[in-house]
């Protein structure tokens, strides 16, 4: 299967300095095996493309779906009957940057486990694995907590915790990531309908949001400039965390 998710993302900073923005972004949901329309390719250049080496494992050296399957097996996830999917922003022409992608294990239309694959603009990656101990379905009301381990923004410390709410239905995605560190924090959301991917839809996305991933990077730097003008403290980049993936430390109903 392969679908187009024309989404909206919202970011709001809490604490001493306030900043908020909303913009559109295009994601693709794929099982990494199905065919695609002419404007979207796997592992080769196109207007839009998805490359195994960019997902599933160390940044730039990914192994795609095989990596996700191995991580599930390592944790005892029952793979029989499960559909393994990737929700990601595809590359646009030569440009690629993806702040967060999601590897999702689905059974009967519901997510039972996921890995949030988080990238920063400094070339680092860390992944957060989330599932109930018994791998029952993840509901949107469930709260997944994980310790923040990677430097994402130069204006936020590597401290505090993430709270994930992962909403996935057969019609849409509704994802919340809430970062808190004392009085400081950030709310990030991703909401959008699921539709069959078509060349027409991809072409409209390219015209509506030109430059794809390059646009995402430009928007990130623009918001960073706004925070710098507001005199937000600028923190030095620490080395990336090890190991590459960590498990959610707490999982509870919302």
N, C-alpha and C positions, 0 to 999 in steps of 0.2 A: 504494500500500500504506500501511497505518497499523497500528501495533502498540503495545501497552502493555508497558513494562518496569518491573516492580515490583522496585526495586533496593535494595541496601544500600550505604551509603557509609561509609567508615572513614577517619579522619584521626588521625595520630599525629605529634606534634612530637618531634624529637630535639634534643639539645644540652643546655645547662645546665638549662633548665626543661622538664620532661616534661608532656605533656598528650595525652590520647587520647579519642576518642569514636566511637560508631557509631550510625547511625540510618537508618530507612527513607525512601526517596524515590521518587516516581513520575515516570518519564520516558515520553515518547511518541516513537516512531520513525515518521517520515512522509516521503513524497515530495512533500508540499505540494500535491498535486493530487487525491488520492483522496478519496472521500466518507468520512464519519465517523459514528459513532452519535450519537443526539440530544443527548447531554450534552457533546459535544466539537465546537467550531466553529472555523472559520478566518476570521479578520478580523472577527469579531463577538462580542458578549458572550454568555457561556454559563457553566455551572458550571465547565467547563474550556475553554480557548481557546488558539489559536496565532495570533499576529499577525505578518504579514510585516515590519512596521515595527520589530519588536523583534529581528530577526535579519538577518544579512547586510548588513554596512555599519556606519556609525557608530551608536552606541547611541541608540535612539529614532527614527532616520531610516533604518532598514534597508530593503533591497529584496528580501529573501528569496532565493529560489532563483536569480533572475537574477544576483545578486551572486556567488554561489558558482560558477555556470557561467562567469562572466567571469574569476574568479580562476584557474580551471582552464585556460581557454583561454590566458590570459596566460602560463602556465607550460608550454604545449605538451601538456597532458594530452589523450589521445585520447578524446573524448567519445562517439564512436559505440558503442552497445551498453552504455554505463555507466548505472547507476541512481544518481541523486543524492538523498540522504536527509538529514534533519535529526533528530538525537537531542537532545531538549530537555525540560525541565520545562515543562509548559503553565501558562498563567496560571490562577489559581483565583478565580472571581468577578472582583473589581476588582483583585486583588493580582497583581503580577508581580515576581519577581526570580529570576535564574538564574545561579549562580556560574560554571557552564561548560556550554556546549552544543557539539555536534560536528556539523559538516557532513561527510558521508562520501560518497565516490565508490566505488561497489561494482560489481564485474563478476564474474559467475559465483559470486555469494554471498560473495566476499572483498573486503575493503577494499583499495583501491589508492592512495588519498590521503584525507587528512582535514584539516579546519581546526578547531582548538580555539578556540572563541569564549569568552574569559574576561572576566568582569565583576567589578568590586569594588563594595562598598557605598557608594562615593563618587561613583558615576555615570560611572566610566571603563570603557573596554573596550580590550582588545588581542587580536589573533588570531594564532595560530601555525599556519603551513602545514607539513604533513609528507607526504612521499612519497619513495620511492626515486628516484634519478636516472632510471631506466628505467621507472618506474611499475609495477614488478612488485608482486604482492600483498604486503601488510603482514602479517607473522606476529606472533603474540603475543610470541614470543621476541625480535623485533627491538627495538632500543633507539634511540629518537629523542631527540636532545639539542637543546635550544634555550636561548638566553640569556634569563634572566628580565628583562623590560623594563618591567613595570607593577607599581605598588604594589598589592598584593592585601590584605595584612594589615598593620596598624599595628605589629605586633610582629616583622616581618621586613623586612630591607633590600631595596632594589631592586638586587640583586646575586646572583651565583651562576647556577645552571643548572637547567633542568627535564630530567628523563628520562621519556619517555613509553613505556609498553608498551600497545599497542592490540590487545586481543583481541576479535574479533567473529566469531561463527559463526552458522549459521542457527537455533541454539537459544538463544544467550545472549550477553551482553557481559561482558567481563572487562578493565577498564581500570585502569592504574596510572599515577599521576603522582608522581614522586619529585623533590622540590626539595632541592638541597644548596647550602650556602654555608659552606664551611669545615666547622666542627664543628656548625653549625646546619642545620636542615632540617625538612621535613614530608613524610610519605608520605600520599597521598590515593588512595583506590580507589573504583571504582564497579563493582558486580557485580549482575547480575540476568538472569532468563530473559526471552525474547521470547515474547509471546503475542498473539493477535488482540485488538484493543481492542473492548470491549463496554460498553454503558451500565451493566450490572451490575457489571463490574469497576471502572469509574470511580466508581460510587456507593460501592462497598466501600472504594475508596481514599480517598474523601472522608470516610467515617466512621472509617476506621482512622487517617488522618493529616489531621485537620481543619485548615482554613485554608491548606493548600497552601503557596504561596510566602511568605505572611506567617509561617507556621511556620518556614520555612527561615531567614528574616531573624532571627526571634527566637532560633533556635538559634545562629546566628552570633554575635549579641550576647551570648548567655549564655556561650559559650566565650571570647569576648573579656573578659568580666568575670572569669571564672576566671583567665585569664592576668594580668590587671591586679592581682588580689588576690595572685597569686604574685610580683608586682613585676617582671613582664616589661617591658623598656624600651619605651616608647610613642613611635613615630616619627612625625614630621609627614608629611602627605600631599604628595608632589611632583606636578607637573603630569602629565597622561597622556602616554604616549610617542607619537611620530610616526615613521613612518607608522602606519596602523591595523593593518597585517599584516606579519609578518616570517616568513622561511623558517627551517626547522630548519637549524642550522649543521652538525650532524653526524648521520649515519645509519649505524648498524652493526648487525650481527647480534649477538644476545644470547648 
